[in-house]
Amino acid sequence: MRSLLPGQALPADSRAGYAADIQSRLKGARKIRVIAMLVSDPGILTSLLALKTRDIKGVLDPHEMKVVMKNKTNDPKFWFANGDPRFVAGGGRAESEEIVVL
């Protein structure tokens, strides 16, 4: 099992390993919770698309997701960030308790 502490950066040579690990953990998952600044890895996006009808919820950074989705608003792989009520945007500041719908 891989773990990453808050504020710990991924070494550049291990990012693909983390993405592959996440994809393998998503296969067959029944309950998925996502907390991420952004989701942009093509393999992870494909894995999430396959789980669209499952028990899935998440909190995403709205600014970072808008940046990564620029010119991709019609891409079905970004279904979760295009208004799905199970996903919300985190507040603008760390000390904010506000949660807003994407």
C-alpha positions as CSV (number, residue, x, y, z in Angstrom):
1,M,0.0,0.0,0.0
2,R,1.3,3.4,-0.9
3,S,0.6,6.5,1.2
4,L,1.4,10.1,0.8
5,L,1.4,12.6,3.7
6,P,-0.3,16.0,3.3
7,G,2.2,18.5,1.8
8,Q,4.5,15.7,0.6
9,A,5.4,16.0,-3.1
10,L,5.6,13.0,-5.4
11,P,9.0,12.4,-6.9
12,A,8.8,12.8,-10.6
13,D,9.9,9.3,-11.3
14,S,7.2,7.7,-9.1
15,R,4.1,9.6,-10.4
16,A,3.3,6.9,-12.9
17,G,3.5,4.3,-10.2
18,Y,1.0,6.2,-8.0
19,A,-1.4,6.5,-11.0
20,A,-1.2,2.8,-11.7
21,D,-1.8,2.0,-8.0
22,I,-4.9,4.2,-7.9
23,Q,-6.2,2.6,-11.1
24,S,-5.8,-0.9,-9.7
25,R,-7.5,0.1,-6.4
26,L,-10.5,1.6,-8.4
27,K,-11.1,-1.7,-10.3
28,G,-14.2,-3.3,-8.7
29,A,-14.6,-0.6,-6.1
30,R,-18.1,-0.3,-4.7
31,K,-17.7,2.9,-2.6
32,I,-15.3,5.7,-3.8
33,R,-14.4,8.9,-2.0
34,V,-12.2,11.4,-3.8
35,I,-10.5,14.4,-2.3
36,A,-8.2,16.0,-4.8
37,M,-6.8,19.3,-6.0
38,L,-7.2,18.0,-9.5
39,V,-7.8,14.8,-11.4
40,S,-6.2,14.8,-14.9
41,D,-4.4,11.4,-15.4
42,P,-5.9,9.7,-18.4
43,G,-5.9,6.3,-16.8
44,I,-7.5,7.5,-13.6
45,L,-10.1,9.4,-15.6
46,T,-11.0,6.3,-17.5
47,S,-11.2,4.3,-14.2
48,L,-13.6,6.9,-12.7
49,L,-15.7,6.9,-15.9
50,A,-16.3,3.2,-15.5
51,L,-17.5,3.8,-11.9
52,K,-19.9,6.6,-12.7
53,T,-22.9,4.6,-11.5
54,R,-21.3,3.4,-8.3
55,D,-21.5,5.0,-4.8
56,I,-19.0,7.8,-5.5
57,K,-18.6,11.3,-4.0
58,G,-15.8,13.8,-4.0
59,V,-14.4,17.2,-3.2
60,L,-12.3,19.0,-5.8
61,D,-10.4,22.3,-6.1
62,P,-12.6,24.3,-8.6
63,H,-9.8,26.5,-9.9
64,E,-7.4,23.6,-10.6
65,M,-10.2,21.6,-12.3
66,K,-11.1,24.5,-14.5
67,V,-7.5,24.9,-15.6
68,V,-7.1,21.2,-16.4
69,M,-10.5,21.1,-18.2
70,K,-9.8,24.1,-20.4
71,N,-11.0,23.1,-23.9
72,K,-12.2,19.8,-22.6
73,T,-15.6,20.7,-21.3
74,N,-17.3,18.1,-23.6
75,D,-15.0,15.3,-22.7
76,P,-17.1,12.6,-21.0
77,K,-14.1,11.6,-18.8
78,F,-14.7,14.8,-16.8
79,W,-18.3,13.8,-16.0
80,F,-17.7,14.3,-12.3
81,A,-16.6,17.9,-12.6
82,N,-19.4,18.9,-15.0
83,G,-22.2,19.4,-12.4
84,D,-22.6,15.9,-11.0
85,P,-24.2,16.6,-7.6
86,R,-22.1,14.0,-5.9
87,F,-19.0,16.1,-6.4
88,V,-18.5,19.5,-4.8
89,A,-15.9,22.2,-4.9
90,G,-13.8,23.0,-1.9
91,G,-13.8,26.5,-0.5
92,G,-11.4,29.1,-1.8
93,R,-9.2,29.3,1.3
94,A,-7.9,26.6,3.7
95,E,-9.6,28.3,6.6
96,S,-12.9,28.5,4.8
97,E,-15.6,26.0,5.8
98,E,-17.6,26.8,2.8
99,I,-18.3,24.0,0.3
100,V,-19.9,24.9,-3.1
101,V,-21.3,22.8,-5.9
102,L,-19.2,22.7,-9.0
